[in-house]
Amino acid sequence: MTKILALIPARGGSKGIPRKNIRNFAGYPLIAWSIAAAKQSNLVTRIIVSTDDDEIAAVAREWGAETPFIRPAELAQDKTTDLPVFEHALKWLEDVEAYRPEIIVQLRPTSPIRPAGMVDSAVQTLLDHPDADCVRGVVSAGQNPFKMWRFAGDEKPLTPLLTVEGIAEPYNAPRQILPPVYWQTGHIDAIRIATISEKKSLTGDVIYPLVIDPKYTVDIDNLSDWAKYEAVIYSGLEVVSPGKARRTMPEIVKMIICDFDGVVTDNLVLTDENGKETVSASRSDSMHIKTLREKGVEVMILSSEPNPVVKARAKKMGVEAIHGVGMQDKGRVMREVLEQKKVRAEDVIYIGNDLNDLPCFEIAGWSVAVADAYPEVIRAADCVLTKPGGRGAVRELCEMVLKRIENRE
């Protein structure tokens, strides 16, 4: 069997997003997504994370990678290039374990959104082309370099970045007649070991492409990128995930069942000196209830909270409520409600925020978490909203369902 090593570089000193490699991305540590891509492969025979950080190493092991060595600090600086990191890993493995792979696959943690089969496609392309030094993931470029310019200063003329044989002024030409260009992503590189050891390069001279659908193009540099690409995950795009595959919204939605505390409310409670409790909710969450009912979608509340405030708020929203349900009984009660109402579970959306909602997630055709849900709930959810509980989360979900209905009509 060909020895194929997946190597995931993950240093601890990130400046743009501190501790980014172990920060939760769509419910899982960022590094877990690259480990999952390697674990999903049928061709990769070993997975190693190269890091200078003990905490990153511990998380990597938790998610299924090896960390047989700690990378030296001098190879984990802001300006450290990839080649010496790979040379160090290969030398350590050969010197200490007498292990020498034939192919090494680089999976950068900052490009976590990968389609199934990407790793094996890259490796197979390398195996199928003996002349290849490397296979690199690329996507069609969003900006055309033939329309770019070299800048020498405010008081000096621009000069074209590139020329095209047969086209006098490519910067004035229609994009359609210019040569197609591709941009390299950070998703994957499959590299022959000889390329590193003999050519002292991570690419060599003969580089074959693995063309990737642009919808998977991700490179996380800052926190705004983080939120944007989490939304891509939650949109239902099919990706290799550290956890279970996320389902898409049912084609037909018959019912939305909402938890109360932390979904209809913001999960805070105010208590006066007499023990009377008050909660905070968003009026906007009631906005689309009537329209949904007219479209054949029932909305109801299912809550463990015994306080009569649940009934009072439900009445104000114009929805049915069942409350005071035992913490361990929500799943059972939900099944009874669906049976009584003759609604199929696969046509139901459940929205929750805490651990006692997980049994309902398993029953519903689509499980939804509010933005500030408990981490385990976010991991289990098919969709995570952008709004927190009690601050427009229910309205956001209702608008998503109405949009699905409008598209169907």
N, C-alpha and C positions, 0 to 999 in steps of 0.2 A: 504494500500500500504506500502511495506517495505521502510523504510527511509534509503536511500543510499546516503552518502555524499562523493563527490569527494573533496579531500584536496590536494592542490598544494603548496608545500613549496618553497618559493622564497625569499631568503634573499638578502639584497642589497650590502653586502660587498665582493663580489667575487674578488679574487686576480688574478687568472689565466687569466680571461677575464673580465676586469672591466665592470660593468653594464650589464653583459651578459643576464640577464633575460628579459631585455627590448631592447637589441640590435636586429636589424633586421636580421632574419634568413630566407633566401629565400623570402624576401619581407615582412615578418611579424615579430612583436616582438616575441622573442623566447617563452615567456610564453603563447602567443596566441595559439600555437600549442597544448599544453596540455589542455588549456581551451576548444579548439575545440573538442578534443577527448572526454571530459566529456559532452559537449553539444550534440555531435552526439549520445551519449548513450540513449537507450530507458529505461534503468533501473535507472540511476542516477537521484536523485530527488533534489539535491542541489549541487552547486559548490562554493567552498570558496578557496581563496588564503591566505595563512599565510605568511605575510611578515613584516619586521621591517621598510620598506622603503615606504614613502608616494608616491614617483613617480611610483614605481612598483605597488602600490595599485591602483593608478589612471589608469594606463595602463590596469591592470587586469579588472577593472570595465568597461573600454571602450570595452573590448573584451568579456564581458558577465559573469564575475565572481563576486561574492560578496567579500567584504573585511570588515566584520563587526567589526574587531578588528585589532590593530597593535601589532605585536609580540614584547615582551620585548627584549631589546638589549642583555640581558644575554643569550637569546635563539637563537641568530643569530651570534654566533662566529664561527671561522674556525673549531673548534673541537666539535661544538655542534652536538650531535647525533639526530636521528629522533624521538626517543621515547618521550622525553620531549616536543618537538614541537607539537606532536599529543596530548599528555596529556593536554597541555595548551589549545589547540583549543577546545577539548571536554569539558574541565572544564568551559571555558568561555561560550560556547554555552549553557551548562546546567545551569550555575549560572545566566546568564543574560537573556536567552531566554527560559529556560526550554525545550531546544531542545536536544534530545538524539537519534542519528541515530542508526541503528542496524548493518550497515556495513559501513566501511570507505574505500575509494579507494585512494591510493597514486599514483599521476601522476607527476613524476619528470620532470621539464622543460628541463633538459639536455639530455633527450631521446625523442626528439620531433617527430621522424618518426614512426608512428604507422599505422597498417592496420585498415581498417574499421571493426567494430565489436569487437575489442580487449577488450574494457572495459566491454561490456556485456558478452563476453565469460568468463572473469575472475569472474565476479559477479555470473553468472549462475553456474559455477563450484562450487563456495562456497555454493550457495543455494542448489545445488544437493547433497552435501556431508555434512551432519550434524556433522560429526566428524572433519571436517576441521577447523583449527584455522585461516588459511590464504591460499590464492592462490597467487603464485609468478610467474612472467614471467621469463622464462628461454630459452636459446638457446643451441644448441649443442656446446660444448667447442672447441675452435680452437686449444688449447694446451692441451695435455693429462697429467694430474697430476701424473699418474703412471710412467711417464718418467721424473719426477722432483726429485730434490735432496735438502737435507738440507745442508746448508753451514755453517761450524763452524770456518772458517779461512783459510788463504792461506797455512798454514803449518799443517793442520789437514785434515783427510780423509772425503770424502763426505759420507752421509748416505741417503738411499732412503726415499723419502717423504712418500710413501704409500706402503703397501704390498697387494698382492692379493692371496687369498686362492687357492691353487692348481697350482699356477704359481710361480716357485722359483725366477725367475728374471724378473719381469714385465717390467723393464726398458730396457731389451733386447728382449722383446716379440713383435711380430707384433701387430700393433694397432688394427687389426681386432678381435683379441682374448681377448682383454682387455675389462673390463666393460665399457659401454657407460657412459659418464659423461656430465653434463650440467652446464652452467655458468649462474648465475642470472643477468638479465639486469635491467636497471632502468626504464623500460617502465611502469610497473604496479605492484601494490600489492593490493589485495582485502582482507580486514582484518575484522574479527568480532570484535565488540566493546568490548566484554568480554575478548578477547585476550589482549587488551590494559589495560582495567580497572582491570581485575582480575589476569592475568598472567604477567602483566607489561612487555609486549613484543609486537613487531610489527609482529611477525611471530607465536609465540606459539610453540607447539610441533609437530602438525600435519599440514604439509605444502604440499598442492597439487600444481602440476605444470600447468602453461599455456605455452605450447610449442610455441615459436615464430619462424617464418621463419628467418634464419640468415641475410637475406638481409635487415631486418629492424633493425639490431643491430647497435645502435648509443649511444655513451656516449661522450658528448662534454666537453673536458677539456681545450683545447687550440685553438688558432686561426687557426692552420693547420687543426685541426679536423673540424672547422667551414666551411672552404672552401670545404673540402672533402665531407662533408655530405650535403652541399647545392647542390653539383653536383649530389648526389644521388636523391635529390628531382627533379632536372631538367632533370634527365634521363628518366622521365616518369613513375617511380614507383608509383603505386596506394597507396596513403596515405590519412589519415584524415587531411584536410587542413583548416586553418581559412578562406580561400577564395574559389573561384571556383576550381573545379577539373581541373588539367592540362591535356591537350590532348597530344597524341603521334604524331610523325611526320606522315603525310599522306603516305600511302603505295605507291601511285603514285604521284610524284611531277612534275607539268608541268611548274610552273613559280615561281621565287623568285623575289619579289618586295622589293627594298631597299629605305629607306629614305636616304637623302643625308647628311645634317648637323648632326654630331654626330654619323653617321653610316659609310658612305664612308669617311667622314672627322672626325677629332678629336674634332669637335665642337668649335674650336678656329678660330679666324679670325685676320689677320694682316692687318692694314690699314696704307697706307703711307700718306704724307702731301697733296697729291692730291685727297685723298679719294679712291684710288684704293685698292681693297681688294684681299688678297691671302689666300688660305686655305691649310691645311696639310692633306695628304692622304697617304695610304700605297700602294706601288707598288704591294706588294704580294697579295692584294685583287683581282687583275686581273688574278691570276695564273690559276684558274680552269674554267674561263668563257667559253673558247672555248670547253673544254672537256664536260662541262654541256650541251652546245648547241648541241654537237654531240650526246649526250644521250637523247635529246628531252626536255631539261629544258631551258627555256628562262629566262634571268636575265634582269631586267630593274630598272630604278631609278624613283621614284615618289617624288617630292620635292616641298615644299612651297617656297624655295629660288628662288628669281627672277634673281640673278646674273648669267650671261652667263657662269661662271666658271663651273656650273653644266653640261651644254652641252659639254664643253671642256673636263672635266674629264670623262664623259660618253663615249665620242668618243675615248679617250685614252684607256678606259677599254674595248671598243668594245660592248657597250650595248646601248639600247634605253633609252632616258630620257624624262620625262615630268616634267617641272619645272614652277615655278611661280604660282603654284596652291594655291588658298586661304586657309588660315589656317583651316577654317571650311569646306572646300570642298574636302579634300583628300579622304574621304570615298566615296563620290559621284563619283569623277573622277575614283577611283579604280574600282568601279562597271562598269562604262562605258567602261573602258579598257578591263575588263574581258569579257564583252558582245561583244565588237568589235572583240576580239581575239578568242571568243568562247572557253574560258577556264573556267572550273567550279571552284568556289571559294574554294571548299574543296580540290582542288589539288594545292592550292597556299600557299606559305610561305611569310609572310610579316615580315621584320626586321626593328625595329624602336628604338627610344630612348627617345621620349618626348611625352607630353600630346596630341599633335595634331596627333600622330600616333594611338591613341586608337580606333578611328572609323575604321581604317584599320585592327586592331587586331580583331575586332568583325566580320569582313567579311572573313578574311583568314581562311583556314583550319588549319593553325598552325602559331601561333604568336611567334616571337623571339625578345628578347631584348638584346642589347649589355651589357657588364658587368657594364659599368658606366651609365646605363640608369637612368632616373628619378624614384624614388621609386614606384610611382603609376604604372609606366609602367612595372617595374619588377614584381609587384604583379599581373598584368593582363596577363603577358606573359606565354605561355606554356613552353618556354625554355629560359634560360638566359645563354648567352655565357660566356666563361672565358676571352675573349679578349674585350678590350674597342673599341669604335668607332674610325675609322681611324688608328687603330693599329692591324689590322689582323682579325677583327670580321667577315667581309664578307668572307674572306678565310676560317675561321673556319666553318662557316655555309655551304659553298660550299663543304668542305671536308666531313661534316656530311651527306649531301645529296648524294654525290658520294658513300660513304660507304653504304648507304641504297640501292642504285641502284645496287652496286656490290653484296650485299647479296641477292638481289632479283634475280639477273641473275645466 
